[in-house]
């Protein structure tokens, strides 16, 4: 597992932009962390790296937001799906030709692709964040190794 320490929100977004350049269509990224850890900040950087022009914010009440860029970005906030076993068409996002980011992935674990990149973001200070990168599948191992370099 690789760890990356960022010192500002801009650095966190820069790591995400770097990641965006390495991803292929149908890639899934999970983001785990407490409220305020920086999951949406990370997603904003990922969106910028994918050429998304719209403002990215948390889809807490809509569960899924779709953003157009060089490649579509599907942003899922699964927080409201805790204790739900309903499949809301996740495969349409995971295999829809875009990049899917899932916040609070533990609430939809049975629906997640086995091949994915799991990121945990931990708040270490006012602006410092520790990002832990856990590849799930061979295609994400190299990406994880190169991230933050």
Secondary structure, DSSP 4 states (H G I P E B T S, - for coil): -EEEEESSHHHHHHHHHHHHTT--TTEEEEEE--TTSSHHHHHHHHHHHTT--SPP---TTTSEEEE-SSS-EEEEEGGGGTT-----SHHHHHTSSSEEEEESGGGGGGGS-SSEEEEEEEE-SSS-EEEEEEEESHHHHHHHHHTT-
